[in-house]
Amino acid sequence: MSGVVVVGAAGGCGTTTFACALALARRQSGEQVLLVDLDPHGGGPTALWGVPVTRSLDDACALGSELDAGHLAHLVHRHATAIDVMAGARDPLALVDWSADAVEAVAAYVVSRASWVVDAGHGDTALATALLRRADLAVMLAPLTGHGVRRASHVARAVQGRPAVVVATELPAGERVPQRALERAVALEVVATAPRDNRGAARVADAHPLRGRGLARAIATVQGRR
């Protein structure tokens, strides 16, 4: 697969960590990866990895129909891992008010790359929708809680008609619903379960590839869907 869009059913379910971990795994395998931060609620790869926001999607939005590949290339930052990161917006509202021409320009630029991963937040922006249509795979993260399942049933509409799978996330304590309840609610296959993995999340925040079980196994499972 070349393009993957990661969508979270609820805040705090690990969407950004998963997207960054997937980009790290691809880079470790020798791919030149573009990681796109489309999380309008903040806390995306830009924040996690301290990517400068001196050049970000706010600037692209202002160009409207004049936006082209040259402008977009200027928004890409080379991270220390050699992963290219398109910085998220400084103002969350900047991801909302985009013209159709600008959306298509961003989508065309992203899919021109051989390998790309998008942190799409809840998948509720025009940019996320455009990239979901072009992705080889959508990965939805959903907590195994009643609230998580209800949210997942709504977010699943964004990936309808696209190749998509679910990674269930487990909280360390409290309410837990069966995996089959989640699969029924979203009509998608749960291909992996990722427990709350603080050590793994810390490795990703430090831009180190994952090892072992838990989140690492979920990433390997998604990588295997090529």
Residue, then its C-alpha position, 0 to 999 in steps of 0.5 A: m500500500s502507498g497511502v494510509v489514513v488513520v482516523g480516531a473514533a474518540g479523543g485520546c485513543g492514540t491516533t497520532t501515536f499510531a500514525c507516527a509509529l506507522a510512519l516510523a515503521r515504513r521509514q525503518s523498512g527503507e521507504q521515504v515517507l510523507l506524514v501529514d498532520l490533519d488533526p484539527h483538534g491539535g496534538g497531532p504529529t506536529a506537536l508530538w515531534g516538535v515540528p516547526v509551524t513557521r510553515s504550515l497548512d494555515d499558509a496554504c489555506a490563504l492561497g486558495s485556488e493559487l495553491d500549487a505543488g511548489h507551495l506545498a513542498h515548502l510546507v514539508h519539514r524533514h524530521a530528524t528521522a528523515i520522515d517528511v512531515m507536513a505541519g498541521a495548522r496553527d489555528p484549528l479552524a484553518l483546516v475547515d474553510w478550504s476551497a475545492d481547488a485547494v483541497e484537490a491541490v493538497a490531495a494531488y500533492v500527497v498522493s504523488r508521494a510513493s509512501w504517505v500516512v495521514d493523521a486525520g483526527h476524526g476524519d471530519t475535514a474536507l482534506a481528510t475526506a479527499l485523502l480517504r477517497r485516495a487512500d489504499l487503506a483507512v485505519m480507524l482506532a476505536p476504544l473498547t468502551g460504550h462511548g468508543v463504540r458509539r463514536a466509532s459507528h459515526v466515524a465509520r461513515a467517513v470510511q464507507g466504500r473504502p478499504a478499511v480496518v479497525v484497531a481496537t484500543e484497550l484502556p488500562a481499567g474500567e468499562r470494556v465491551p466485547q470486540r464483536a460489539l465494535e465490529r457489529a457497530v462499524a461493519l468493519e473487521v477488527v484486525a488488532t487490539a492495542p492495549r494502552d502502551n505507555r512505554g511504546a507511546a514514549r518510544v514513538a514520542d522520542a521518534h524511535p521505532l517500536r519493538g515487542r508486542g502491544l502497539a508494535r504488533a498492531i503496527a505490524t498487522v497493518q503493515g501486513r495489509r499491503 
